[in-house]
Every structure is written in C-alpha cells, then in structure tokens.
Amino acid sequence: MKKRTYLSLFSFLLLVILVLSACTEDATKDTNKESNAKENDEKTLIFARGADSIQLDPSKVTDGESIYVTNQIYDGLVRYKEENTEVRPALATEWKPSEDGMTWTFTLREGVKFHDGTDFTAEDVVFNFERWTTSGEFIYYGYMFGASEDDLGGIIESVEATGDYEVKFTLSEPNAPFLQTLAMPPFAIASPDAIEKQGENYFKNPVGTGPFVFEEWVPDDQITLTKNEDYFGEAANVDTVVIRTIPDNGARFLELQSGSIDMMTGLNPQDIQTAEGDESLQIIRRPSMNVSYMAMNTSKEGPMAEKKVRQAINLAIDKEKLLTLYEGIGKAAKNPIPPSLWGYNDDVEDYGHDIEKAKSLLAEAGYADGFDTTLYTFANPRPYMPQPKLTAQAIQQMLKDVNINVEIIESDWDTHLTATENGKHDMAFLGWTGDNGDPDNFMYVLLDKDNAKVGSAGNIAFYKSDEVHDLLKEAQTEMDQSKRAELYMEAQVLIHEDAPWFPIAHTTPPIAAKKSVVDYIPHPTGSEPFNLLDIKE
C-alpha cells in the first residue's frame, strides 16, 4: 500500500511539474509573440530614386536629390501648404512687413529643440543668415537675394534678434517674393552648435528641427532617418525612412514590384501602364511646375555665340517627335516658365520644325557647312526628363540634317552639374522644378546675367541680356502682381528671340508606390516631408 501511495504521489508531482513547465513555455512564447508584434508595429518607409544626394547642407545645394532628404530633416521660418505654394507658419508663427516693404518682423515658435538637444532661438536665425553671407559657396542665397562677390549680403542689409523669439530683417529694397523665398528648402535653419562642431563635415552630419533625424549615410547606397519624437509639428506616422539610390529605372521598378521598396521616382514612361495594371501598386502624379531644356553656351566663342545659330537649332529639332520619349507625361515647352504660373506668355509662338529655314539661318551666320559641337547630358532620370540618353541621341540624329555633328558627353549627376556650372559645354541638358510658385524663381535664377557666374552658374546658357536683366529686377521690386506679370511676359518675348535655350517639356512626374502607402500628397515644388504619409498593410 505504501509503495503504491508513493508511486501515486510521485506521478502526481511529475504531472504538476510537466503542466507548470508547459505553462511557462506557453507564457514565454506569448511574451516573444508580443515582443515580435511590437517590433513589427514599427513602420519603415523605403523610398528609392536614381541618384544619390550631393550633400545634406540645404544652403549649399540646388539639386532635387539632396533636397528630398533635407526636407525631412529641417524646417524654415515658414513653409508651403501641403498642396500648393501658399505660405504658412513653421519655425515662425507670424510675420509682419513694414508699409514700405523694407523690413520684416517674425515672431518665432517657443519650445522647439534641434535634434542635438539645443534650444531654437532668434540667435540661431541670425547665425544661419550671417553664415550664408560669408562666402559665395551658398549658391541659392546668391540666386535669390542678388548676392555677389562684392556684396555677399545682397538685398538683405541686416538680420537682428530683437528678442529671444523675435527677428527683424532689413532690406535694401522691397522684394516681392521675399516671404515665398524664405519657405524654400535652402533657407532652412540648421543647428549652430552642430555646424561649429562638425566644421567641414557638417554637410554629411546634418542637424535640424524637422520631423526626421539623420542617422546614417552610405554614399551611393542609402540614407537612413528616424522619427523625431519631439517634433513640434505633426508627428511622423512612420518610424524610419530609408532613402535608397538605385541608378537604373528598370531595376528600381523591379524592386518595387518585388516589394523590397515602397515608393520610387524616375519611372520609365513605358512602365507606368504596367504599374497601373498591378493591383498592389499605384501611380501618383506630381502637379507640373517644371521645365526641361537644352541650354546653349552663349559665352563660348564660336557657333553658340551667334543668335541665328541658336534659332536654327530650335528650328532643326522636331519637338513633337522628341516628346514621344516622354510617353504622355510631358507637354511641349516654349517658354522658360510653365503655363501653370501667373505671368506665362501664351502669345509667344514656338519656333516649330523647319529644316530649310534652319539651313538658311546657319548660312547667314557663316555656318552653311555646319560644325562640330558637344551636348552634355546627365545619365540618371530626372522628373523633367525621364530618358536623358535617348533624348540626347534623338537630338544628335535630328541635328545631322543641318550638318551639325554632336558629340554626346554623358556623366553622373554631380559631375554634370559641376561641368555645366563651369561652362565646359557647348550645349547641355538641364531642368528646373519651381521652388516657390513665383516666375522670379525660374527667370531670374536660370536666365539673368547675375546668375551667369562661372563656377556657380544657375544660368548655364551664360545668357547676359541687359534688357532682360532690367525687366527682371524691376519685377522683383514691384509689389503689384499684375504689373509684375506684364514685366515677365515682356521678358519672355526677348528670351524667345535670343534663343539661349531649346525649351523641351513640362512634365507631370509620376511616382510609383505600393497601395499600402496612403495619405501621400506630392508637392508641386518637387519634394515634401514624409511625416504626413502612412503605411497601412
């Protein structure tokens, strides 16, 4: 009896141990499941484009690939609305111009911190603006505020901290687009402590106040950003943003189809229909506020210095045939600004396609037998030119009909910008996406003699017309928009006659994304912060 009792007791205890062990194991599994679920709740957006950023100091760049990233990291005093270029508060909560337009006073937002933990105050605004006037390397400041080697401050005479959270700008003359300009990415406010700490390496270690914090940059591969948990604005819905560089359009699209990326730009036109037919993908079209063009270097001795040669080139290229390479996303351009902007002159008549007239003009200019020339192009797709190499080859073939022999020089994006800013080209492709919804941002930046400086040229045609310059400068100081529009329309007539460009197209750039990407609003200026979008599987 005792032996059976002991055996029964032993069996009971063993059963209890086994049950408790199983419960513990189940509890551990449940804990692991909860942990994994928590990890899986974190959202990562993987965004892919065709070229890497040049640098991440927004005050020194003009290229969209850099601005795509800096828009996530920084804020300016003001920003644009999600869908247009109407200005709204950012680091400044309100502003007031004087009656004569010569001073602007901004009230700043309190309680904001830079990503390095330092407080944002009026002195930081003063620091940034003073930094931008220390040298000509801050290209955009020069473009927009008329700075030169002799006058690095341009039209901004002073920036003063009139309180801990108040800043006053004093201008040398009224500037109609001043507020719009301050909302542009190059005028974002960076951490003075980080700039001083990083020195020459600041461009790859950016610190702002924006919705995402910079984590890592692997050149020509990817840039990683994480959510700013202390952001003063609308907090990001995703925890991490990975911005990948995949140079080939087709390879990038295959990665989207396979699910390894969430969004992409630089879609081959022929892949748009494929994406639209895929139930897991969507095509989102960015509103058009851009232009692509072929600039002719008017400062070089030889054919491109002759107006009749430039007019002949405009006549020799069949623009409608060229636009077939855009496969429905581009419309013919005839002016340097898109028709969506006020001040557009629709009365300007495009040159059209006329080989015999082109030959006649070349003969009048002394080039009846034609000539040899170069066409510089970038290798990577741009929002305003999805297939640059094919476009260059098409123009090469067309110009053979008038005995112009074109050598195509193809480079990566950074090399191309450096070459064209330095005027190495005879002809060159480039394009522009408007930054602020003002014609000044196209015409003064791209075609005024002030911006035809070798080494930092925005005007890569190196076109220098005193008459156009006077019109554009008058338009900057005129506060009546209808009068400004008349001045821009008059300037477009002169530019069309002088033909420093062959204008190509205005596009509605497609963005391809998974259907799981929601609440994404593409901005007309070409890029936007990603804090408002979400991923919902």
Secondary structure, DSSP 8 states (H G I E B T S, - for coil): -HHHHHHHHHHHHHHHHHHHHHHHHHHHHHHHHHHHHHHHHS-EEEEEESS--S-S-GGG---HHHHHHHHHH---SEEE-SSSS-EEESSEEEEEE-TTSSEEEEEE-SS-B-TTS-B--HHHHHHHHHHHTS-TT-HHHHHHH---SS-TTTTEEEEEEEETTEEEEEESS--TTHHHHHTSGGG----HHHHHHHGGGGGGS---SSSEEEEEEETTTEEEEEE-TT-SSS--SSSEEEEEE---HHHHHHHHHHTS-SEES---HHHHHHHHT-TTEEEEE----EEEEEEE-TTSSSGGG-HHHHHHHHHHS-HHHHGGGGTTSEEE--SSS-TTSTT--TT-------HHHHHHHHHHTT-TT-EEEEEEEESS-BTTBS-HHHHHHHHHHHHGGGTEEEEEEEE-HHHHHHHHHTT--SEEEEEEE-SSS-THHHHHHHH-GGG--TTS-S-TT----HHHHHHHHHHHH---HHHHHHHHHHHHHHHHHH--EEEEEEE--EEEEETTEES----TTS---SSS-EE--
